[in-house]
Amino acid sequence: MRPRASTDTPLLRITATAAPNGRGFTLVGRARGGATIEAINRSEAVRRRIRLKDTVAVATANENGFFSARAPGRRGDLLRVRARFGDKAGSWQTIRLGGRQVRAARVALFRVGVFKVSADRVGLFPIDPSRPVGEPGQQLEIVNRRTGDCLAIALNASGGLTSNARLAAQAGDAIALRGRDVSGRFAALGTLHIPTVAMADGYCLKMPGIARYRGAWCGREQFDRAVIDAPLFRGALPEARDVCQGEIADCHVSSAAAALAAAQPKLLRRIIRRSGTNRYAVTFKVYDRERGTYRPVSVLVDTRFYIRPSGHALYGASAPSGERDPRSIWWPLLEKAYAALKGGYDAIGHGGMPSKVFEAVMGRPAHLVFISELDAERVWDILVRYSREHRPMVALTSPRASARRYVNTRLFPDHTYSLIECRIGSGRIVLRNPWGETIPVGCRSYGHGTFDIDFRRFASFFDVLHSVHLHGGH
């Protein structure tokens, strides 16, 4: 007798078969009638800024429960699939497309941090626990190149590091990570460097305080500081594509910076000035309540930045996750200077208002438009007018309490997006994710996290617009 599907939790039976044309794979299966079949490519999540819960809908089961859909991946990828009916989701099923691994293991080295266990021992921790280091259960070897000591570990069910990832090492040691290739042999995946926390000669400017991490290693994290050698701008002016948010919850700063680069690039160029070798002065505007005016405040910063053991920048960068070569340096400098102005990276690393960043750069009062409280025509008129006036704009999605609205959209609740352009003829909005990657489902991508979205859809997902007043004061 066949088991009956539960009315509470949608069951799922699924297989993956090669498509008839030899291109890709087809998911075929059965679930509760009307259930949404959602999936996430676990192999893709290693390479991109995707969390394990950032699923996409691939099919809807018909009234008899049958479904067929193109698999979101290629041969060798590991998929996690489940059925959802309303607010209830079933258990995950894992499928390897093609039935076996056909590529060497991959590891997101830039997501691996180092913390101090003792004077001669370190541990590895996930810098971002919400995203995987590798595929679930993946076997790794961690080798200290100086001593030859080797530690074998397996990633957990989420593709993350376990608490036993500890080994003998000293500051300056190089730690090699190795994973199995398609033949089953261990091959090199990359190298981590145990931080020395040494200062470069000639540098005496104080670094803004580092942001604190949550976990058993809190307060024991170790990150080096290094000089990043890159041009201030990749061209004559800053560009929105130069901004990529780092490992800190300051999307309000990164999205504001990209919006300023789109709307006020010449202003950004004026406020960031060279002030000696590898030093820059960034001029902000701070409101003086006694005088009722904005006064300039210059923050001096150098080109040293916190870096991860993999060599990637820890905070703002000009390249997305996993890319090391910087293309320009204005955005990391602006973020560092703003952090210094506010009291450290931790001070800006817990969210905030993009309009306050606009105010600090432009010396104009912050201004909010509550999209959800206005009719669509009024909102559209505001967007078009602000765009013509070259006001920087950032749109904010709903709070996390409304996260259900964003399931399977690849839009994220409580997240900010830079508004790059209003296309009057087509009624579409060009937005940019400050991560520099990951665009919503069904949107056209223009690269670097930039995409366009229909205005009606925009108005249904975004609650607040951040900008500035052009006239008037506090």
N, C-alpha and C positions, 0 to 999 in steps of 0.2 A: 504494500500500500504506500502510495506517495505521501510524504509529509505535507500537511496542509500549511499554507502560508499564514503566518501570524497577522492578526489585524493591527498589532501594535508595531512590530518591527519588520520591515519589508525584507524578505529573504531574496537571495540572488544566486542563480546558477549561470555560470558564464564560461565561455571558451574564446580563444583568439585563433583565428585562421588567417593564412596568407590571402591577400586580395587576389582575385582572378587575374588581374593585369600585372601581378608581381610587384605592385607598388604599395607598400604598407601592409597593414593588417586590419581585419574586420573583427569586431567584438560581437559575438552572437550569444544570446542567452534568454533567460526567462526570470521574471520578477513579478511582483504584484501589478495587476493592471493599472496603468496610469502612473506608475512610479517613474521618477526621474533617475536615470543612471548617471552617476557622477564619477569622475576619475581624476587622478593626479599622476603625472609621470614622475616617479621617484628618481629616475636617472637625470631628468631635466632639472629637478629641484637642486641637485648637487651643483650644477653649473650656473643656475640663475637665482635671482632673489625671490624665491618662492617658498612659502611656508607649507608644511605638510597638510594644512587645512584649506589651502587655496585651490580647491577643486574646480573643474569645469563640467558642465552638463554635456554629455555626449549623445544621449538618446532618451526617448520616452517610451516605456513599454506600452503596447497596444492593449485593448480591452481583454485580450487573452493572456497578457503578460509577456508576450514575445517582443524582442527588440533586436536590432542590428545596427551597428554604427562603426564608422571608421575609428580605429584606435589612434589616440593622440601620442604617437611615438613611432620609433623605427626599430628594426630588428635588434634584439639584445636589450632593449629598454625594459625597465621594471615598472609595471603599472600597479596602482592600488585603485580598486573599483568597488563601489557599493551602490545600493539602491536607496532612494529617499522618497518618502511619501508624506507630503506636508512637512511638519516639523520633526518627523521621526525618520532617523537614518538607520540602515541596517549595518551589519558587520562588514568589515573590509575583506576583500579577497585580493590576493596578490598574483599577478600574472607576468611571466617573462615572455615578451614577444619573440616568437621563434623558438621558445622552449629552452634556450641556453644562452650563456654569456658569449658574445662575439667580439667584445672590445675589452681592452685592458681596464682595470678598475680605475675609477677617478675619485679624487679626494679634493674637497674645497679647503686647501691649505690656509686660505685667508680667513677661515672661520675658526682656526685653532689658536688658542692663546696659551700662555705659559704662566704658571703661578709657582711661588716658592714654597716648598715643603720643609726643607731644612737647608743648612749651609751648603750641602753637596747633593741635594736631591730636588727635582722639580716635578711638577705634574702638568698635564695638558688639560685644558678646559674648553668648552665651546663658547666662543665670544658671543654668538647669537644662538641660544638653545632652541629657538623656534624654527631654525632652518638646519638641514642635515649637513654633516661633514662628508658622508658617503652613503652608499646604499645599506639598507638594514642587514646586519649580520656580517658585513664585509670584514674579511680578515686582513689585518695590517701587521707589519713589522716596524718597530721604532728602533733605530740603530744610532748610538752615539758614535760618530765617526772618529772621535779622539780615542776612546777606550775600546771600541768594538763591541760594547755591551748591546745586547739585542733583547727587546721586549715584544712579545706577541700578544696582540689584543684583537678583540672582535667588537665592531660597532653594535650598539644596542638596536632594539626594534624600530627606533625612530631614525636610525642612521647617525646617532650621536655618540660622543665619547663616554666611556664608562669611568667610574671612579678609580679603577686600577691602572689608568694610564699614567704611571709614575715611573721615573727612572733616575739613575745617578747621572748628574750633569753639573757643570759649572758654567759661570758666566762666559760667554763667547763660544761655547761648544756649538757645533753644527749637528743637528739631529735629522737623519734621513728617514723618510717615510717610504715604505715599500708595500705594494699590493700585488695581488695575483693577476697575471695576464691571462689570455685565452688558453694558453698551454698549461696553466696551473702553477707556473713558476712565479716567484716574487720578483717584481721589477720596480725600479725607482719611480716614485711619484712626485718627489720634490724634497725640499730641505727647509727646516725651521732653524732659526738661530736663537740661542738662549740670550736674552738681553743682557747687555753690559751696563746699560743706563749711564753711559759715558757722555760727557759733554764735548762737543766739537771745539777745537781751539779757537779762541777769539770771540766766543759767544758768551755773553753775560746777561742777556735779557731773560727775565723770568718767564717760564712757560705757564700758561693758564692751567689751573688745577685740572687733573684728569677726571673724567666721569667715573662714578663707582658702579661696579657690576654686582648683580645679585647671584648668590650661590655660596656654597661652602668655602670657595676660594676668595670671597669678598675681602678686599684690602690687601691681598697677597699677589695680585696680578702684577706682571712685569712687562712693560713695553719700553722699547728703546726710543731714542730720539735721534732723528737723522735730518740732514739738510736735503731738501728736495730741489734739484736743479732743473728749472723749466722756465720758459718765457712767461712774463706777466700775463700777456694775452696771446692767443694763437694767431690773431690777426691784428687789425688796428683797434678793435673794440672788443669788449667782453661779449660772450654769446651764451644764451640759455643752455645750450648743450654742454657747456663747460662744467655745469654743476651736477655733482653726484653726491648724494647724502651718504655719510659714512656710518660707522657703528655707534650711533648716538641718536636718541629720539628728538632730533631738532629739525623735523620736516618743516616747521614754521620758518626757520631761518633759511634752509636750502631752497624751499619753494619761493620764498620772497626774493632771494638772490637771483634766481632764474627769471622771475617776473621783472625785476629791475633791469636785468640784462636785455630783456625783450623790449621793454618800454622806455628805459632811460639809460642806455649803454654809455652815453657820453658823460653822464653824471657819475657813474661808477668809475669811469676812467679818471675823472678829476679827483675823486676822494682817495684814491690809492696812489701814493707817490713814493718813489724810491728815496731812501734816506740813508745812503751809505751802502757799503758792500753787504749784500744779502739782507738788507733791512728795508722796511717800508713803513711809512706813516699812513694810517687810515684815519680819516677825519669824519667823525660822527657829529650829529646835532642832538644836544641834550636840552630839554625844556627847562627854563629857569622860571619857577613859579613867581618869584618876587618881582622880576622884571616883565614877565609875561611874554618872553621871547625865547628863541632857541639860540644857544651859544655853541660854538664849535669846540669839540674835544678831540684832540689828536691822540691816537693810540699807536705806540711804536711796537712793531713786531718784526721778528726775523723769519728766515725760511727754514727753521727747524720745526719738525712736526713729529708727533707720536706715530710710530710705525708698528705694525704687527710682526710677530716672529717670522712670517713668510716674506716680509719686505714690503708689503702693501701698506698704504696709508691707513691709519686707524679711523680717522674722521674724514672730513670732506676731501674729495678728490675730483679730478677732471675726467676720470674714466670709471666705468661701472665695476661691479664686483668681479674680482678675479683678474682684472687688468692692472698691470703694475706701472706702465710707462705714463708719466704725467704729460698732458698736452698743454696745460697752462697752470698758473699758480694763483691767479687773482681770487678765486673762490676759497681755497684753503686759507689764504691770508685774511680775507674778509671774515670768515667764520672764526678764525683764531682771534682776530682783533675784537669781534663782537663778544666772544667768550671772555676775553680779558676785561672788556668794559662792564660786563654783567657779573664778574666774579669767578669765572672758571667754566670749563666745559660742563661740569655737573650742573651749573646754574642754568644752562640753556638746554640741558639734555632731558628735560621732563615735559616737553611740550611748551607751547606759548602761542602768541598772537603774531601772525605775519605782518599785520598792519603796524605793530610796534617796531618791527624791523624797518618797514618803509619810513616810519616817522624818524627813526634814528639816522637813516641815510639821507632823507630828503629834507628834514626839518619842516614837515607838514603834519598836521594833526591826523591821527588814525581815524579811519572811517569804516563802518560796517554796514552791509546791506543784508537784511535777513530775507533770503530768497524764498523760504517756505511761507513767509507771511505776505508776499506780494503776488499779484496775478502775473501770468507768464508774459503778457505784453509789456507790462511795466519793467519786469526784470530784463527783457531783451533790449528795451530802449536804454536802460542804464548801462548794460554791457557795451552796446554800440557807442554810446556817448563817451564813456570812460576810455574805450579803446582809441577813439579819435583824439581824445585829450592826452593820450600817452600816459595815462595813469597806470601804475603797476597794479595787477590784480591777482589774488590767490583765492581759490574756491575751497571750502572745507566741507567734507562729507559729514554724515550724521554721527552722533556719538556711538560708542561700542554697544550701548544698550539696544541699538537698532541694527545690530550686525546681521540679523536674519535677512534684511533687505538686500544684502550684498553677496549672499551665497551664490557661488558659481558665476560671478560677474568679473572677477579679478579687479574690481574696484574695492577699495579698502575703507572701512569705517574709521572715523576720527583721524583722517589723513588729509593732507593739503596738496593741492595741485596748482601749478602756475597756469594762469590763463594767458596764452600767447597771442591769440588772434580771434576776432569775431568775423566770420565769413558771411557778410550780409546777404549775398546772392543765394547761397545754399542753405542758410539758416543753421549753420554748424559752428561749433566752438572748437578751437584748437587748444588742447591742454597738454601739460607735461607733468609726468610723475618725477619728483625730485630724486628718486633712486637712479634715474637714467636708464631704466628698463622696466619691464612688466606693464603691459598695457591691458585695458579691459577687453573682454570678449566681445567680438563683433565690431570693433573699432579699427579704422585704418591706421597703420603705424607709419610714422615718418622717421623712425630711428631715434635713438637717445632718449627713449621714454616719452616721446611726443606722439600724440594721436589726435584725431578729431572725433567729435561725438555730436549727435543730433541734439539741438537745443532742448527739445522736450524731454529727452532722456537725461540731459544735464540737469534740468530743473527738478527732476524727480529724485535724483541722487545727492544733490548738493544743497546744503542748508544755508551757508553763510558765505558772503563775498567780502574779502578784506581788501581795502584800498586806502587812499588818503584824500583829505580835503585839499583842493587846490587853493582855496581862499579861507580866510577866517582863522581863528585861533582857539585855544582851549577855553 
